Amino acid sequence: MEYNEIDLLVLRSVDKVTTQKTIADEIGCSIGKVNFVLHALIEKGLIKAEKFANNQNKKQYKYLLTKDGIKEKIALTERFIEKKKKEYDMLQADLKRYEANGEYVAAKGSV
Protein backbone atom coordinates (compact mmCIF):
# COMPACT_ATOMS: atom_id res chain seq x y z
CA MET A 1 0.00 0.00 0.00
CA GLU A 2 1.36 3.41 -0.96
CA TYR A 3 1.74 6.22 1.56
CA ASN A 4 -0.83 8.34 -0.28
CA GLU A 5 -3.34 5.53 0.16
CA ILE A 6 -2.50 5.23 3.86
CA ASP A 7 -2.76 9.01 4.25
CA LEU A 8 -6.19 8.88 2.63
CA LEU A 9 -7.32 6.01 4.86
CA VAL A 10 -6.19 7.87 7.98
CA LEU A 11 -7.79 11.13 6.81
CA ARG A 12 -11.04 9.26 6.19
CA SER A 13 -10.91 7.57 9.61
CA VAL A 14 -10.10 10.47 11.93
CA ASP A 15 -13.66 11.80 11.89
CA LYS A 16 -15.06 8.47 13.04
CA VAL A 17 -12.55 7.13 15.55
CA THR A 18 -10.48 8.63 18.35
CA THR A 19 -7.60 6.30 19.15
CA GLN A 20 -4.65 5.20 17.08
CA LYS A 21 -5.55 1.58 17.84
CA THR A 22 -9.06 1.96 16.46
CA ILE A 23 -7.70 3.73 13.38
CA ALA A 24 -5.16 0.93 12.91
CA ASP A 25 -7.86 -1.72 13.30
CA GLU A 26 -10.16 0.07 10.86
CA ILE A 27 -7.60 0.52 8.08
CA GLY A 28 -5.64 -2.69 8.65
CA CYS A 29 -2.26 -1.18 9.53
CA SER A 30 -0.03 -1.35 12.58
CA ILE A 31 -0.39 1.19 15.36
CA GLY A 32 3.20 2.28 14.71
CA LYS A 33 2.44 3.07 11.06
CA VAL A 34 -0.72 4.96 12.05
CA ASN A 35 1.29 6.90 14.65
CA PHE A 36 3.92 7.79 12.04
CA VAL A 37 1.30 8.90 9.49
CA LEU A 38 -0.72 10.88 12.04
CA HIS A 39 2.36 12.78 13.20
CA ALA A 40 3.31 13.54 9.59
CA LEU A 41 -0.22 14.77 8.84
CA ILE A 42 -0.19 16.91 12.00
CA GLU A 43 3.17 18.42 10.98
CA LYS A 44 1.75 19.22 7.53
CA GLY A 45 -1.17 20.98 9.21
CA LEU A 46 -3.77 18.57 7.83
CA ILE A 47 -4.90 17.22 11.20
CA LYS A 48 -5.17 18.84 14.60
CA ALA A 49 -4.91 16.69 17.74
CA GLU A 50 -6.58 17.72 20.96
CA LYS A 51 -6.56 15.94 24.30
CA PHE A 52 -9.92 15.17 25.83
CA ALA A 53 -10.05 17.50 28.85
CA ASN A 54 -12.60 15.53 30.87
CA ASN A 55 -11.37 12.05 30.00
CA GLN A 56 -9.78 9.73 32.58
CA ASN A 57 -7.48 8.38 29.86
CA LYS A 58 -5.14 11.32 29.23
CA LYS A 59 -3.55 9.48 26.28
CA GLN A 60 -6.73 9.70 24.22
CA TYR A 61 -6.86 12.40 21.58
CA LYS A 62 -9.54 13.86 19.37
CA TYR A 63 -8.28 14.17 15.80
CA LEU A 64 -9.80 16.90 13.66
CA LEU A 65 -9.33 17.64 9.99
CA THR A 66 -8.20 21.17 9.28
CA LYS A 67 -9.37 23.09 6.20
CA ASP A 68 -6.16 22.05 4.47
CA GLY A 69 -6.82 18.48 5.62
CA ILE A 70 -10.23 18.50 3.98
CA LYS A 71 -8.70 19.82 0.74
CA GLU A 72 -5.98 17.16 0.85
CA LYS A 73 -8.55 14.44 1.56
CA ILE A 74 -10.51 15.52 -1.53
CA ALA A 75 -7.36 15.68 -3.69
CA LEU A 76 -6.16 12.24 -2.53
CA THR A 77 -9.63 10.79 -3.12
CA GLU A 78 -9.69 12.18 -6.66
CA ARG A 79 -6.20 10.77 -7.40
CA PHE A 80 -7.17 7.40 -5.90
CA ILE A 81 -10.35 7.22 -8.03
CA GLU A 82 -8.40 8.19 -11.16
CA LYS A 83 -5.81 5.48 -10.46
CA LYS A 84 -8.53 2.85 -9.92
CA LYS A 85 -10.31 3.94 -13.13
CA LYS A 86 -7.07 3.43 -15.09
CA GLU A 87 -6.61 -0.01 -13.52
CA TYR A 88 -10.21 -0.88 -14.42
CA ASP A 89 -9.72 0.29 -18.01
CA MET A 90 -6.55 -1.81 -18.31
CA LEU A 91 -8.37 -4.88 -16.97
CA GLN A 92 -11.26 -4.29 -19.39
CA ALA A 93 -8.78 -4.07 -22.30
CA ASP A 94 -7.14 -7.33 -21.19
CA LEU A 95 -10.53 -9.01 -20.97
CA LYS A 96 -11.48 -7.84 -24.48
CA ARG A 97 -8.15 -9.08 -25.82
CA TYR A 98 -8.70 -12.48 -24.18
CA GLU A 99 -12.21 -12.65 -25.60
CA ALA A 100 -10.94 -11.75 -29.08
CA ASN A 101 -8.36 -14.54 -28.90
CA GLY A 102 -10.88 -17.06 -27.55
CA GLU A 103 -8.86 -17.44 -24.34
CA TYR A 104 -11.58 -16.00 -22.10
CA VAL A 105 -14.28 -18.42 -23.23
CA ALA A 106 -11.96 -21.42 -22.85
CA ALA A 107 -10.84 -20.33 -19.39
CA LYS A 108 -14.38 -19.51 -18.30
CA GLY A 109 -15.66 -22.88 -19.46
CA SER A 110 -13.01 -24.77 -17.48
CA VAL A 111 -14.03 -23.22 -14.13
C-alpha distance (Angstrom), angle and dihedral (degrees) to the residues before:
residue distance angle dihedral
M1 . . .
E2 3.79 . .
Y3 3.80 122.1 .
N4 3.81 91.4 -115.7
E5 3.80 88.6 57.5
I6 3.80 91.4 48.5
D7 3.81 90.4 47.2
L8 3.80 89.1 52.3
L9 3.81 92.5 48.2
V10 3.80 91.3 50.4
L11 3.82 92.5 45.5
R12 3.81 89.2 51.0
S13 3.81 92.4 48.2
V14 3.80 102.6 47.0
D15 3.80 93.7 77.5
K16 3.80 92.0 55.4
V17 3.79 105.2 38.0
T18 3.78 135.4 40.9
T19 3.79 109.3 -160.6
Q20 3.77 131.2 63.9
K21 3.80 89.1 -127.4
T22 3.80 92.9 56.4
I23 3.81 90.6 46.3
A24 3.81 89.8 49.8
D25 3.80 91.4 48.7
E26 3.80 92.1 47.7
I27 3.81 96.7 49.9
G28 3.81 97.9 33.4
C29 3.81 98.9 -117.5
S30 3.77 133.9 119.9
I31 3.79 120.3 -90.5
G32 3.81 88.6 -118.9
K33 3.81 91.9 57.0
V34 3.81 91.2 46.7
N35 3.82 89.7 49.3
F36 3.81 90.8 50.7
V37 3.82 93.0 47.9
L38 3.81 93.6 44.9
H39 3.80 92.1 51.8
A40 3.81 90.7 48.4
L41 3.81 91.2 49.4
I42 3.82 90.6 47.9
E43 3.83 90.5 50.5
K44 3.82 89.7 50.7
G45 3.80 89.2 52.4
L46 3.80 94.0 -116.9
I47 3.81 96.2 116.8
K48 3.77 131.7 33.0
A49 3.82 119.4 -153.5
E50 3.78 121.1 -152.9
K51 3.78 128.5 -179.3
F52 3.77 116.8 -125.4
A53 3.81 103.3 -110.7
N54 3.80 97.3 -157.0
N55 3.78 97.9 38.3
Q56 3.82 122.5 112.8
N57 3.81 89.0 -145.3
K58 3.81 102.7 70.7
K59 3.82 90.8 -173.4
Q60 3.79 92.5 67.5
Y61 3.79 116.7 100.4
K62 3.76 135.5 -169.3
Y63 3.80 110.4 -133.7
L64 3.79 117.2 -152.3
L65 3.77 129.9 -174.0
T66 3.78 113.9 -124.7
K67 3.81 121.9 -144.4
D68 3.80 88.3 -96.6
G69 3.81 88.3 48.4
I70 3.79 91.0 55.6
K71 3.82 90.5 49.4
E72 3.81 91.3 48.6
K73 3.81 91.3 47.4
I74 3.81 89.5 54.0
A75 3.82 92.7 46.3
L76 3.82 92.9 48.2
T77 3.80 90.5 47.2
E78 3.81 91.2 52.1
R79 3.83 91.8 48.6
F80 3.81 90.9 46.9
I81 3.82 92.1 50.8
E82 3.82 91.2 47.3
K83 3.81 90.9 50.8
K84 3.81 91.9 49.1
K85 3.83 91.0 47.7
K86 3.82 89.9 54.2
E87 3.81 90.6 48.8
Y88 3.81 89.6 49.5
D89 3.80 91.8 49.5
M90 3.82 90.7 50.1
L91 3.81 91.0 50.3
Q92 3.81 90.7 48.3
A93 3.83 90.1 51.5
D94 3.81 90.5 49.9
L95 3.79 90.7 49.5
K96 3.82 92.0 50.4
R97 3.80 90.4 48.7
Y98 3.81 90.7 50.8
E99 3.79 90.7 48.4
A100 3.82 91.2 49.3
N101 3.80 90.6 52.3
G102 3.80 93.2 45.3
E103 3.81 90.9 -118.0
Y104 3.81 94.6 115.7
V105 3.80 95.3 54.8
A106 3.82 92.1 47.2
A107 3.79 92.6 48.1
K108 3.80 92.8 44.5
G109 3.79 91.9 50.4
S110 3.82 92.7 52.5
V111 3.82 93.9 57.1
